Amino acid sequence: MIFEEEKHELDGKEIILRSAVPDEADMLVDYLKTVTGETPFLLCYPDEVKYTHNEEIKFIEDHNGSDSSMLLLAFVDGEYAGNCSFDGITVSRRAKHRASIGIGLFQKFTGFGLGRLLMERMLEKIQDCGFEQAELTVVSTNDRAYRLYESLGFREYGRIPNANKYDDGTYSDDIIMIKSL
Ligand SMILES: CC(C)(COP(=O)(O)OP(=O)(O)OC[C@H]1O[C@@H](n2cnc3c(N)ncnc32)[C@H](O)[C@@H]1OP(=O)(O)O)[C@@H](O)C(=O)NCCC(=O)NCCS
C-alpha cells in the first residue's frame, strides 16, 4: 500500500512521511545495520542483517503493492530518520483481522514525538484497511516504546520470558501488546 506523501512539523523540524521507492533499498539496509546496533530493542544484531540489494527492493515493492501491508518512511529536515511498517499477520481467513506493527528510528531522531506521529498515522491506516486489532512485541527493558504504545491504547497481554539472550549472557522478556481498533 502506498502512503501518499504528507508534510508535518514537530519541534520546529519539517517531517515528511511517505512510502519508500526501490532506489532507497541500500539506504534501508544501511539503516537496519545501524539501528540494530544502537539499542538492544530490535530483532537482531547488526552482523545478522544480511538483506541483499535485490531482496530489499522486493521488500519495498511487496509492501507498496500489497493491500495488507505498508512501509512508511520518515524524513526530518530532509534526512532519513527511520520507518514504521505494518503487515497482515496471515492470509488465513481466521486471522485476517490482525495486523502487526514494527517501528525503528535512528537514536538521533528519538524523543521529540516522531514515534508517536508515525504510530498514529499507521494505526489510522490499519483501521482504514478494516483490521480489527493491531499487535506488536516490545522488549521488556524498552520503557520508552512501552509507554508510547500504552498511551496509544495498547495493552499488555503476555510475556515470553527470556525471549532474548544477548551476547553478554543477559536476557530480556518479550511483551505482547494489542490494541483493539
Ligand atoms: C520507540 C520509538 C519508536 C519511540 O519513538 P520516539 O519518537 O522516540 O517517541 P516519542 O518522542 O514520540 O515519545 C512517545 C512517548 O514515549 C515516552 N517517552 C519518550 N521518551 C522517553 C524516555 N526517555 N523514557 C521513557 N519514556 C519516554 C513518552 O511517554 C512519550 O509520550 P509523550 O509524547 O506524551 O511525551 C523510538 O524511540 C525508537 O525507534 N527507538 C529505537 C528502536 C525501538 O525501540 N523500536 C521499538 C521496538 S518495539
The ligand as a Gaussian input file, in Angstrom:
#p B3LYP/6-31G(d) Opt

LIG

0 1
 C       10.476000       3.515000      20.473000
 C       10.447000       4.680000      19.497000
 C        9.745000       4.281000      18.206000
 C        9.658000       5.829000      20.145000
 O        9.649000       6.929000      19.295000
 P       10.092000       8.380000      19.841000
 O        9.964000       9.307000      18.709000
 O       11.421000       8.269000      20.477000
 O        8.999000       8.627000      20.953000
 P        8.192000       9.965000      21.151000
 O        9.132000      11.120000      21.234000
 O        7.087000      10.035000      20.145000
 O        7.603000       9.750000      22.621000
 C        6.486000       8.964000      22.783000
 C        6.262000       8.665000      24.234000
 O        7.342000       7.870000      24.733000
 C        7.582000       8.215000      26.079000
 N        8.971000       8.611000      26.183000
 C        9.671000       9.439000      25.381000
 N       10.963000       9.488000      25.787000
 C       11.050000       8.664000      26.867000
 C       12.114000       8.257000      27.711000
 N       13.360000       8.718000      27.537000
 N       11.832000       7.352000      28.698000
 C       10.582000       6.871000      28.875000
 N        9.543000       7.220000      28.081000
 C        9.778000       8.102000      27.104000
 C        6.651000       9.300000      26.476000
 O        5.536000       8.691000      27.081000
 C        6.243000       9.880000      25.151000
 O        4.957000      10.349000      25.266000
 P        4.654000      11.931000      25.146000
 O        4.571000      12.177000      23.685000
 O        3.353000      12.070000      25.845000
 O        5.780000      12.665000      25.824000
 C       11.882000       5.191000      19.171000
 O       12.466000       5.701000      20.360000
 C       12.782000       4.130000      18.570000
 O       12.692000       3.843000      17.399000
 N       13.672000       3.538000      19.384000
 C       14.660000       2.576000      18.927000
 C       14.080000       1.310000      18.334000
 C       12.925000       0.781000      19.123000
 O       12.970000       0.695000      20.344000
 N       11.876000       0.378000      18.397000
 C       10.663000      -0.156000      19.002000
 C       10.709000      -1.630000      19.040000
 S        9.246000      -2.323000      19.772000

